[in-house]
Amino acid sequence: MMFPLKRLLIGRPLKSTELGEQKLNKTKALAILSSDALSSVAYGPEQILIVLITISAAAFWYSIPIAIGVLILLTALILSYRQIIFAYPHGGGAYVVSKNNLGVNSGLIAGGSLLVDYILTVAVSVSAGTDAITSAFPALHSHNVMIAIIFVIFLTILNLRGVTESASILAYPVYLFVLALFILIGVGLWNIATGTVPPELHTPIGTPVAGISLFLLLKAFASGSSALTGVEAISNAIPNFKDPAPKNAAKTLTFMGGLLAILLSGIVFLSYYYGVVPSVEVTVVSQIAEETFGRNFMYFFIQGTTALILILAANTGYTAFPLLAVNLAKDKFIPRMFTIRGDRLGYSNGIIFLAISSIFLIIIFKGQTEHLIPLYAVGVFIPFTLSQTGMVVKWVREKPKGWVGKLIINALGAIICLVVTLMFFITKFTQVWSVLIFVPVIMFVFQRIKNHYEAVGDQLRITEDNHAVPIEGNVIIVPVAGITRVVENSLNYAKSLNANQIIAVYISFERDEEKKFEEKWNKWQPDIRLVTLHSQYRSIIQPLTKFVDIVQHKASEANYGVTVVIPQFLPKKGWQNILHNQSSLLIRAFLLYRRDVMITTVPFHLKK
C-alpha cells in the first residue's frame, strides 16, 4: 500500500542521467529562490512601524529614511553576493566563504546558523502566510497552527517531487504576487498624485517627534532589515542553475535585488502616506489594499497572492537547506545521509528533516510570526556578517585586479550587518537569546560528528601495520527453542559451513524441561552438541550472551571465529508478526554489538 501511495504523491523514480533536466533556468530560479526575500516585503515594513509606534504615529515618517538605509544594505549585499557567486561557483555561500577565509569554526557558525535559519524560514513564512489568510477570514484565526502544518506538508510533498516540478508550479503564485504589488503600488501612487488620499493621514517628513533617539532608529532599522532575509539563498543554490550556472545565478540575484528594492520602497511609502498603524489582527499590506481598493476583488486578489507568496517563501528553505546540508555532510560535519539523492534526484533526507523541524517550531511558537521573526533575522545576519568579513580577508590576502572596490563593498556590508546583528541582541535579547545557546550546541555536535567520522576512517583504513589476522577456524552457536523445521533448517545451514564445532544452545525455565529436551535432542541430532542453560529469571538474553562471551574468549585463544546462527520463521502476512514474541530479533539486537562475534539469520518462510 505504501509503495503505490509514494508513487502517487512523489512520482516515478528518475534516472541519474536525468539530473541535467532538473536544472533551473533564470525564470524558475527567481521564483523559488527569491520567494523568501520578496515575501519579506509583506512583513518587513510592518516591523519598522511596530518599533516606531512605541513613540507615536507621528514618528512614522522616520520609516522613509530607515527604508533608505535598508536599501543601502540591500545594495551592498547584492553586490557582495555577486562576488561570492563568481568566487565560489560550486555553492555553499556563507559557509564556504567563512570556512575558507576565517577558519573552520567561523564556517560552522555560519553553516549552523543558516541551517537553523532555513528551518525558521519555513516556520516564519508559513506562519506569516497563515496570518494573511486569517486577516481576510478572521473566523479561521483560531486554526492558525493546523493550517500552517497542512501547508508545510504540501510543500514537502511538492519538493520531494523534484526541483523543476516544484518550480514549475510555484512560479505562478510568485509572479502573481509581484504583479499584485505592482498594481497596488501603482494605484496607490496614482491616488496620492491625484489627491484622492487626504494628506492629513500622515505627518510631514521632518516633523519633530519627542522621545525619538538614535537607539530607537537603529532598532527600527534592524527590524526592517528582516526584509533582507533570503538574499543569500541564490549563492547557496548555484548547482541548481543551468549552465553557465554562476552567470545565471548572478543575473537572477541582481534581478531579485531590483524587484525587492522597488516593492519594499513602494510598501513603505504607501504605509507612511496612508498613515497605516500596525495591528495584531490585520497586516499592513491588508490595510493598504483595503484603503486603496476597498473590500472588492482586487483586495482579495492581493491578500490571496500575499498569503501564497508568504507560504511559498518557505520553498527557499526547501531549496537552500538541502544544498547547504550537502556541503556540511561532504565535510563530515553532519550525517552523510544528507548527501543521498532520492527517487526524484532531490536531497530528500534534507527536505524531510527540514519539514519535521519546522512543524515542531510552528507547534512550539503556536504559529505566532512576531515571536519567530527576530530569531529568524538574527540567524541570517550572523552569516551575513561572517561572509562579508570573509570576503574582506580574501581580497586583502589575494589582491586580484580591482580588489580595492570589492574590498570597500564587502567592508561596508560587514559593518552594517554587524550593527544590525548587535541591535537585534541589544533590543530583542529576550527573543534571540537562544542563538547564544544553539550556535555553541550545534558547533559541538558538528565537531563530535566530525570526530566520529575521522575515528571510523582511521579504524577502517588498511595500512601495513593493521592487516586483519586470518581466522583459522570457526565455532558455530545455534540458539534453539525446540525441535522444529526452523531449527532443522538452521542446523543444515550450519553443517554446510564446515565449522570446527557446532553447539546448539537451549535455555530452559524449568529443570524438568532440560532433561526431557536433552533426551529428545540426543535421539534427533546425536552428532550436534547440545548445551542447556537454566534461566532462573526467565531471561533468554542474559544466559545466552554470557555463554557466547565464554565461547568467544576460548575461541580467540585458538584464533577461531564465533558465529551465532539464529533460526527465524517469517509469517506469510506482515501483521502476523505481532502474534509472536520475536525472540530472534531480540537475540540479534543484543549480539550485534558483541565484539568479534558474527551473526547470521537463517529465515524460514511460512506459506500459510
C-alpha positions as CSV (number, residue, x, y, z in Angstrom):
1,M,0.0,0.0,0.0
2,M,2.8,2.4,0.9
3,F,4.6,2.0,-2.4
4,P,1.6,3.0,-4.7
5,L,0.9,5.9,-2.3
6,K,4.5,7.1,-2.6
7,R,4.4,6.8,-6.4
8,L,1.1,8.8,-6.4
9,L,2.5,11.6,-4.2
10,I,6.1,11.8,-5.4
11,G,6.0,10.3,-8.9
12,R,8.1,7.8,-10.8
13,P,11.8,7.5,-9.9
14,L,14.2,9.4,-12.2
15,K,17.4,8.0,-13.6
16,S,20.7,9.6,-12.5
17,T,21.3,10.6,-16.2
18,E,18.2,12.8,-15.9
19,L,19.9,15.1,-13.4
20,G,20.7,17.7,-16.1
21,E,16.9,18.1,-16.8
22,Q,16.4,19.1,-13.1
23,K,18.5,22.3,-13.5
24,L,16.7,25.6,-13.3
25,N,16.5,28.5,-15.8
26,K,16.6,32.1,-14.5
27,T,12.8,32.5,-14.6
28,K,12.1,29.4,-12.4
29,A,15.1,30.0,-10.2
30,L,13.9,33.6,-9.5
31,A,10.5,32.2,-8.4
32,I,11.7,29.5,-5.9
33,L,15.0,31.2,-4.7
34,S,13.7,34.7,-4.4
35,S,10.3,34.0,-2.9
36,D,11.7,34.3,0.7
37,A,13.3,37.7,0.0
38,L,10.3,39.0,-2.0
39,S,7.8,37.8,0.6
40,S,9.5,39.7,3.4
41,V,8.1,42.9,1.8
42,A,4.8,41.7,3.4
43,Y,6.2,42.0,6.9
44,G,9.5,43.9,6.8
45,P,7.8,47.4,6.7
46,E,5.4,46.3,9.4
47,Q,8.4,45.5,11.7
48,I,9.6,49.1,11.3
49,L,6.2,50.6,12.2
50,I,5.9,48.3,15.2
51,V,9.1,49.9,16.7
52,L,8.1,53.5,15.7
53,I,4.6,53.2,17.2
54,T,6.1,52.9,20.7
55,I,6.8,56.6,20.4
56,S,3.7,57.7,18.4
57,A,2.1,57.6,15.0
58,A,3.8,61.0,14.3
59,A,7.2,59.1,14.2
60,F,6.1,57.1,11.1
61,W,7.8,59.5,8.8
62,Y,11.1,58.0,10.0
63,S,10.2,54.9,8.1
64,I,11.3,56.6,4.9
65,P,15.0,57.3,5.9
66,I,15.0,53.9,7.6
67,A,13.9,52.2,4.4
68,I,16.6,54.1,2.5
69,G,19.2,52.6,4.9
70,V,17.7,49.2,4.3
71,L,18.1,49.7,0.6
72,I,21.7,50.7,1.0
73,L,22.3,47.5,2.9
74,L,20.4,45.5,0.2
75,T,22.7,47.0,-2.4
76,A,25.8,46.1,-0.5
77,L,24.5,42.5,0.0
78,I,23.6,42.1,-3.7
79,L,27.0,43.3,-4.9
80,S,28.8,41.2,-2.3
81,Y,26.9,38.0,-3.0
82,R,27.5,38.5,-6.8
83,Q,31.2,38.4,-5.9
84,I,30.7,35.3,-3.8
85,I,28.9,33.6,-6.6
86,F,31.8,34.1,-9.0
87,A,34.5,33.4,-6.4
88,Y,32.8,30.2,-5.2
89,P,30.8,28.9,-8.2
90,H,30.1,25.5,-6.6
91,G,27.8,26.9,-4.0
92,G,27.9,26.9,-0.2
93,G,27.6,30.6,0.2
94,A,28.4,32.0,3.7
95,Y,29.5,28.6,5.0
96,V,32.2,28.0,2.3
97,V,33.3,31.7,2.4
98,S,33.7,31.8,6.2
99,K,35.4,28.4,6.4
100,N,37.9,29.1,3.7
101,N,38.8,32.6,4.8
102,L,38.1,32.9,8.6
103,G,38.6,29.3,9.7
104,V,36.6,26.1,10.3
105,N,34.9,27.5,13.4
106,S,33.6,30.6,11.7
107,G,32.4,28.4,8.8
108,L,30.5,26.2,11.3
109,I,28.9,29.2,13.0
110,A,27.7,30.4,9.5
111,G,26.6,27.0,8.4
112,G,24.9,26.1,11.6
113,S,23.1,29.5,11.8
114,L,21.9,29.1,8.2
115,L,20.7,25.6,8.7
116,V,18.6,26.8,11.7
117,D,17.6,29.9,9.7
118,Y,16.2,27.8,6.8
119,I,14.1,25.9,9.3
120,L,12.9,29.2,10.6
121,T,12.3,30.3,7.0
122,V,9.7,27.6,6.6
123,A,8.1,28.3,10.0
124,V,8.1,32.1,9.6
125,S,6.9,32.1,6.0
126,V,4.1,29.6,6.5
127,S,3.0,31.3,9.8
128,A,3.0,34.7,8.0
129,G,1.0,33.3,5.1
130,T,-1.5,31.9,7.5
131,D,-1.7,35.3,9.2
132,A,-2.5,36.8,5.8
133,I,-5.3,34.3,5.2
134,T,-6.8,34.8,8.7
135,S,-6.6,38.6,8.2
136,A,-9.1,38.2,5.3
137,F,-11.1,35.5,7.1
138,P,-11.0,36.2,10.8
139,A,-13.1,33.1,11.6
140,L,-10.0,31.0,10.8
141,H,-7.7,32.8,13.3
142,S,-8.1,30.0,15.9
143,H,-6.9,27.4,13.4
144,N,-3.5,29.0,12.6
145,V,-1.3,26.2,13.7
146,M,-3.2,23.4,11.9
147,I,-3.4,25.5,8.6
148,A,0.3,26.1,8.8
149,I,1.2,22.5,9.3
150,I,-1.0,21.5,6.3
151,F,0.9,23.9,4.1
152,V,4.3,22.6,5.3
153,I,3.2,19.0,4.4
154,F,2.0,20.2,1.0
155,L,5.3,22.0,0.3
156,T,7.3,18.9,1.5
157,I,5.5,16.6,-1.0
158,L,5.9,19.2,-3.8
159,N,9.6,19.4,-3.2
160,L,10.0,15.7,-2.9
161,R,8.7,15.5,-6.5
162,G,11.8,17.4,-7.7
163,V,13.2,20.9,-8.2
164,T,11.9,21.6,-11.7
165,E,8.4,20.3,-11.0
166,S,8.1,22.4,-7.8
167,A,9.5,25.4,-9.6
168,S,7.0,25.0,-12.5
169,I,4.1,25.1,-10.0
170,L,5.4,27.7,-7.6
171,A,6.5,30.2,-10.3
172,Y,2.9,31.3,-11.0
173,P,2.0,32.5,-7.4
174,V,5.3,34.3,-7.1
175,Y,4.9,36.3,-10.3
176,L,1.2,36.9,-9.5
177,F,2.3,38.4,-6.1
178,V,4.8,40.6,-7.9
179,L,2.1,41.7,-10.3
180,A,-0.4,42.3,-7.5
181,L,2.0,44.5,-5.5
182,F,3.0,46.5,-8.7
183,I,-0.7,47.1,-9.2
184,L,-1.2,48.1,-5.6
185,I,1.8,50.4,-5.5
186,G,0.9,51.9,-8.9
187,V,-2.8,52.6,-8.0
188,G,-1.7,53.8,-4.6
189,L,0.7,56.3,-6.1
190,W,-1.9,57.4,-8.6
191,N,-4.4,58.1,-5.8
192,I,-1.8,60.1,-4.0
193,A,-0.8,62.1,-7.1
194,T,-4.5,62.8,-7.9
195,G,-5.3,63.9,-4.3
196,T,-7.6,61.0,-3.5
197,V,-5.7,60.2,-0.4
198,P,-6.0,63.0,2.3
199,P,-2.6,64.4,3.2
200,E,-3.6,64.8,6.9
201,L,-3.4,61.0,7.3
202,H,0.4,61.3,7.8
203,T,2.8,63.7,9.5
204,P,5.1,65.6,7.1
205,I,8.7,64.4,6.7
206,G,11.0,66.3,9.1
207,T,8.3,66.8,11.8
208,P,10.0,66.9,15.2
209,V,8.9,64.0,17.4
210,A,9.5,64.0,21.1
211,G,11.2,60.9,22.5
212,I,12.9,59.8,19.3
213,S,16.5,58.6,19.7
214,L,19.3,57.1,17.7
215,F,18.9,53.9,19.6
216,L,15.3,53.6,18.6
217,L,16.0,54.4,15.0
218,L,18.7,51.7,14.9
219,K,16.2,49.3,16.5
220,A,13.7,50.1,13.8
221,F,16.4,49.7,11.1
222,A,17.4,46.3,12.5
223,S,13.7,45.2,12.5
224,G,13.2,46.5,8.9
225,S,16.3,44.6,7.8
226,S,14.4,41.4,8.4
227,A,13.1,42.1,4.8
228,L,16.6,41.1,3.6
229,T,16.4,37.5,4.8
230,G,16.7,35.1,1.9
231,V,19.1,37.2,-0.1
232,E,21.9,34.7,0.4
233,A,19.9,31.7,-0.9
234,I,20.9,32.0,-4.5
235,S,24.6,31.8,-3.6
236,N,23.9,28.5,-1.8
237,A,22.0,27.1,-4.7
238,I,24.3,27.7,-7.7
239,P,24.5,24.0,-8.5
240,N,20.7,24.1,-9.3
241,F,21.2,26.5,-12.2
242,K,21.6,25.6,-15.8
243,D,25.0,26.3,-17.3
244,P,26.7,28.7,-17.2
245,A,25.5,28.5,-13.6
246,P,27.5,31.3,-12.0
247,K,26.4,33.9,-14.6
248,N,22.7,32.8,-14.5
249,A,22.8,32.9,-10.7
250,A,24.4,36.4,-10.6
251,K,21.7,37.7,-13.1
252,T,19.0,36.2,-11.0
253,L,20.4,37.7,-7.9
254,T,20.6,41.2,-9.5
255,F,17.0,41.0,-10.8
256,M,15.8,39.8,-7.4
257,G,17.5,42.8,-5.7
258,G,15.9,45.2,-8.1
259,L,12.4,43.8,-7.5
260,L,12.9,43.7,-3.8
261,A,14.0,47.4,-3.7
262,I,11.0,48.6,-5.8
263,L,8.4,46.6,-3.8
264,L,9.9,47.5,-0.4
265,S,10.1,51.2,-1.2
266,G,6.6,51.2,-2.5
267,I,5.0,49.5,0.5
268,V,7.0,51.6,3.0
269,F,5.9,54.8,1.2
270,L,2.3,53.8,1.0
271,S,2.1,52.7,4.6
272,Y,3.6,56.1,5.6
273,Y,1.3,58.2,3.4
274,Y,-1.8,56.3,4.3
275,G,-0.9,56.6,8.0
276,V,-1.3,52.8,8.5
277,V,-1.0,51.7,12.1
278,P,0.3,48.1,12.6
279,S,-2.3,45.7,14.1
280,V,-2.2,42.2,15.5
281,E,-5.3,41.1,13.6
282,V,-4.7,42.9,10.2
283,T,-1.4,43.1,8.3
284,V,-0.1,46.4,6.9
285,V,-0.4,45.2,3.3
286,S,-4.0,44.2,4.0
287,Q,-4.8,47.7,5.4
288,I,-3.1,49.4,2.3
289,A,-5.1,47.2,-0.1
290,E,-8.3,47.9,1.7
291,E,-7.7,51.7,1.7
292,T,-6.8,51.6,-2.0
293,F,-9.4,49.3,-3.4
294,G,-11.9,48.6,-0.6
295,R,-13.1,45.0,0.0
296,N,-13.5,44.1,-3.6
297,F,-11.9,41.6,-6.0
298,M,-8.5,43.4,-6.0
299,Y,-8.3,43.4,-2.3
300,F,-8.8,39.6,-2.1
301,F,-6.5,39.2,-5.1
302,I,-3.7,41.0,-3.2
303,Q,-4.4,39.2,0.0
304,G,-4.6,35.8,-1.7
305,T,-1.3,36.3,-3.6
306,T,0.3,37.7,-0.4
307,A,-0.7,34.7,1.5
308,L,0.6,32.4,-1.3
309,I,4.0,34.2,-1.5
310,L,4.4,34.1,2.2
311,I,3.7,30.4,2.3
312,L,5.7,29.6,-0.8
313,A,8.6,31.7,0.5
314,A,9.2,28.6,2.6
315,N,10.3,27.0,-0.6
316,T,13.6,29.0,-0.5
317,G,14.3,27.0,2.7
318,Y,13.4,23.7,0.9
319,T,15.8,24.6,-1.9
320,A,18.7,26.0,0.0
321,F,18.7,23.8,3.2
322,P,19.4,20.5,1.4
323,L,22.3,22.0,-0.7
324,L,23.9,23.6,2.4
325,A,23.5,20.3,4.2
326,V,25.3,18.5,1.4
327,N,28.3,20.9,1.8
328,L,28.4,20.2,5.5
329,A,27.9,16.5,5.0
330,K,30.8,16.3,2.5
331,D,33.0,17.9,5.1
332,K,31.8,15.3,7.6
333,F,30.1,17.7,10.0
334,I,26.6,16.3,9.6
335,P,25.4,12.8,8.7
336,R,26.2,11.5,5.2
337,M,22.6,10.6,4.6
338,F,22.1,14.3,3.6
339,T,24.3,13.7,0.5
340,I,22.0,11.0,-0.8
341,R,19.6,11.8,-3.7
342,G,16.1,10.5,-3.5
343,D,13.9,9.0,-6.2
344,R,13.3,12.4,-7.9
345,L,17.0,13.3,-7.7
346,G,16.5,15.8,-4.9
347,Y,18.2,15.5,-1.5
348,S,15.1,14.1,0.1
349,N,16.6,13.4,3.6
350,G,17.3,17.1,3.9
351,I,13.8,18.0,2.7
352,I,12.1,15.7,5.2
353,F,14.3,16.8,8.1
354,L,13.5,20.4,7.3
355,A,9.8,19.7,7.3
356,I,9.7,17.9,10.6
357,S,11.8,20.6,12.3
358,S,9.7,23.5,11.0
359,I,6.5,21.8,12.1
360,F,8.0,21.4,15.5
361,L,8.7,25.1,15.7
362,I,5.3,26.1,14.5
363,I,3.7,24.0,17.3
364,I,6.1,25.3,19.9
365,F,5.6,29.0,18.9
366,K,1.9,28.4,18.1
367,G,2.3,29.9,14.7
368,Q,2.9,33.4,16.0
369,T,5.1,35.1,13.5
370,E,6.1,38.0,15.6
371,H,7.9,35.6,18.0
372,L,9.8,34.0,15.2
373,I,10.9,36.9,13.0
374,P,13.6,38.3,15.4
375,L,15.2,34.9,15.9
376,Y,14.9,34.3,12.1
377,A,16.5,37.6,11.2
378,V,19.5,37.4,13.6
379,G,20.1,33.8,12.4
380,V,20.7,35.1,8.9
381,F,22.6,38.3,9.8
382,I,25.3,36.3,11.6
383,P,26.2,34.5,8.4
384,F,25.8,37.8,6.5
385,T,28.4,39.4,8.8
386,L,30.8,36.4,8.6
387,S,30.6,36.1,4.8
388,Q,31.2,39.8,4.2
389,T,34.2,39.7,6.6
390,G,35.5,36.5,4.9
391,M,35.4,38.2,1.5
392,V,37.3,41.2,3.0
393,V,40.0,38.8,4.2
394,K,40.0,37.1,0.8
395,W,40.6,40.4,-1.1
396,V,43.3,41.6,1.3
397,R,45.1,38.2,1.0
398,E,44.8,37.6,-2.7
399,K,44.7,41.2,-4.1
400,P,43.2,40.4,-7.5
401,K,42.5,43.0,-10.2
402,G,40.1,45.7,-8.9
403,W,40.3,44.3,-5.4
404,V,40.0,47.7,-3.7
405,G,36.5,48.3,-4.9
406,K,35.4,44.8,-4.0
407,L,37.0,45.3,-0.5
408,I,35.1,48.5,0.1
409,I,31.8,46.9,-0.9
410,N,32.3,43.9,1.4
411,A,33.7,46.0,4.3
412,L,30.6,48.3,4.1
413,G,28.4,45.3,4.1
414,A,30.2,43.7,7.0
415,I,30.0,46.8,9.2
416,I,26.2,47.4,8.5
417,C,25.4,43.7,9.1
418,L,27.4,43.7,12.3
419,V,25.5,46.8,13.5
420,V,22.2,45.1,12.7
421,T,23.2,41.9,14.4
422,L,24.2,43.8,17.6
423,M,21.0,45.8,17.5
424,F,19.0,42.6,17.5
425,F,20.9,41.3,20.5
426,I,20.6,44.6,22.4
427,T,16.9,45.4,21.6
428,K,15.4,41.9,21.3
429,F,17.5,39.9,23.6
430,T,14.6,38.2,25.2
431,Q,13.6,36.8,21.8
432,V,17.0,36.0,20.4
433,W,19.0,34.8,23.4
434,S,18.5,31.2,22.3
435,V,21.0,31.9,19.5
436,L,23.8,32.1,22.1
437,I,22.9,28.6,23.2
438,F,22.0,26.8,19.9
439,V,25.1,28.0,18.0
440,P,27.6,26.6,20.5
441,V,25.5,23.4,20.8
442,I,25.4,23.0,17.0
443,M,29.2,23.5,16.8
444,F,29.7,20.9,19.5
445,V,27.5,18.4,17.6
446,F,29.3,19.2,14.3
447,Q,32.7,18.5,15.9
448,R,31.5,15.3,17.6
449,I,30.2,14.0,14.2
450,K,33.4,15.0,12.5
451,N,35.5,13.3,15.2
452,H,33.4,10.1,14.8
453,Y,33.8,10.0,11.0
454,E,37.6,10.6,11.4
455,A,37.8,7.8,14.0
456,V,35.8,5.4,11.8
457,G,38.1,6.3,8.8
458,D,41.2,5.6,10.9
459,Q,39.9,2.2,12.0
460,L,38.7,1.1,8.6
461,R,41.8,2.3,6.7
462,I,44.1,-0.6,5.7
463,T,47.8,0.1,6.4
464,E,50.9,-2.1,6.6
465,D,50.5,-2.3,10.4
466,N,46.9,-3.2,10.7
467,H,46.2,-6.1,8.4
468,A,43.4,-8.4,9.7
469,V,44.6,-11.6,11.3
470,P,43.4,-14.6,9.3
471,I,40.8,-16.8,11.1
472,E,42.0,-20.4,11.4
473,G,38.7,-21.9,12.4
474,N,35.1,-21.3,13.3
475,V,32.7,-22.2,16.2
476,I,29.0,-22.0,15.4
477,I,26.4,-21.5,18.1
478,V,22.8,-22.1,17.3
479,P,20.2,-21.0,19.8
480,V,17.2,-23.4,19.7
481,A,13.8,-23.1,21.2
482,G,12.6,-26.6,20.3
483,I,12.7,-29.4,17.7
484,T,11.2,-27.8,14.6
485,R,11.7,-27.4,10.9
486,V,13.0,-23.9,11.6
487,V,15.8,-25.3,13.8
488,E,16.5,-28.1,11.4
489,N,16.8,-25.6,8.5
490,S,19.4,-23.6,10.6
491,L,21.4,-26.7,11.6
492,N,21.6,-27.9,8.0
493,Y,23.0,-24.4,7.1
494,A,25.5,-24.6,10.0
495,K,26.7,-28.0,8.8
496,S,27.3,-26.7,5.3
497,L,29.8,-24.2,6.6
498,N,32.3,-27.0,7.7
499,A,32.8,-25.4,11.1
500,N,35.2,-26.9,13.6
501,Q,32.4,-27.2,16.1
502,I,28.6,-26.7,16.2
503,I,27.0,-26.0,19.5
504,A,23.2,-25.9,20.0
505,V,22.1,-23.9,23.0
506,Y,18.7,-24.5,24.7
507,I,17.6,-22.2,27.5
508,S,15.0,-23.6,29.9
509,F,13.0,-22.0,32.6
510,E,12.1,-25.3,34.4
511,R,14.5,-28.1,35.4
512,D,12.2,-30.8,34.2
513,E,12.2,-29.3,30.7
514,E,16.0,-29.7,30.4
515,K,16.0,-33.5,30.9
516,K,13.1,-34.0,28.5
517,F,14.6,-31.8,25.8
518,E,18.1,-33.4,26.2
519,E,16.5,-36.9,25.6
520,K,14.6,-35.8,22.5
521,W,17.7,-34.0,21.1
522,N,20.0,-36.9,21.5
523,K,17.6,-39.1,19.5
524,W,17.1,-36.4,16.9
525,Q,20.6,-34.8,16.4
526,P,23.1,-37.0,18.3
527,D,26.0,-35.5,16.3
528,I,25.3,-32.0,17.4
529,R,26.5,-31.0,20.9
530,L,23.7,-29.6,23.0
531,V,24.3,-27.2,25.9
532,T,21.3,-26.5,28.2
533,L,21.3,-23.3,30.2
534,H,18.8,-22.8,33.1
535,S,17.4,-19.2,33.4
536,Q,16.2,-18.5,37.0
537,Y,14.7,-15.2,35.9
538,R,13.2,-16.4,32.7
539,S,15.5,-14.3,30.5
540,I,16.8,-15.7,27.2
541,I,19.3,-12.9,26.5
542,Q,21.3,-12.9,29.7
543,P,22.4,-16.6,29.8
544,L,22.9,-16.8,26.1
545,T,25.1,-13.7,25.9
546,K,27.1,-14.9,28.9
547,F,27.6,-18.3,27.2
548,V,28.7,-16.6,23.9
549,D,31.2,-14.5,25.8
550,I,32.8,-17.6,27.3
551,V,33.0,-19.4,24.0
552,Q,34.3,-16.3,22.3
553,H,37.0,-15.9,24.9
554,K,38.2,-19.5,24.5
555,A,37.9,-19.4,20.7
556,S,40.1,-16.2,20.5
557,E,42.9,-18.1,22.2
558,A,43.0,-20.5,19.3
559,N,42.4,-17.7,16.7
560,Y,38.9,-19.2,16.0
561,G,35.9,-17.1,15.0
562,V,32.5,-17.4,16.6
563,T,29.3,-17.3,14.5
564,V,25.8,-17.3,16.0
565,V,23.3,-18.8,13.6
566,I,19.8,-17.5,14.6
567,P,16.8,-19.5,13.4
568,Q,13.8,-17.3,12.5
569,F,10.5,-18.1,10.9
570,L,8.6,-15.4,9.0
571,P,4.8,-15.4,8.8
572,K,3.2,-15.1,5.4
573,K,1.4,-11.8,6.4
574,G,3.3,-8.9,7.9
575,W,0.6,-8.2,10.6
576,Q,1.0,-11.8,11.9
577,N,4.4,-10.8,13.4
578,I,2.7,-9.2,16.3
579,L,1.4,-12.6,17.3
580,H,4.9,-13.9,18.0
581,N,7.4,-12.9,20.6
582,Q,10.2,-12.1,18.2
583,S,12.9,-13.7,20.3
584,S,15.3,-14.0,17.3
585,L,15.1,-10.2,16.7
586,L,16.0,-9.6,20.4
587,I,18.9,-12.0,20.3
588,R,20.3,-10.4,17.2
589,A,19.9,-6.9,18.6
590,F,21.8,-7.8,21.7
591,L,24.5,-9.9,20.0
592,L,25.1,-7.4,17.2
593,Y,27.4,-5.3,19.4
594,R,29.3,-8.2,20.9
595,R,33.0,-7.9,19.9
596,D,34.3,-10.5,17.4
597,V,31.0,-12.4,17.1
598,M,29.5,-12.9,13.6
599,I,25.7,-13.2,13.4
600,T,23.8,-15.0,10.7
601,T,20.0,-15.2,10.5
602,V,18.5,-18.2,8.7
603,P,14.9,-17.4,7.7
604,F,12.2,-19.9,7.3
605,H,9.2,-18.6,5.4
606,L,5.8,-19.9,6.4
607,K,3.4,-20.5,3.4
608,K,0.1,-20.2,5.2
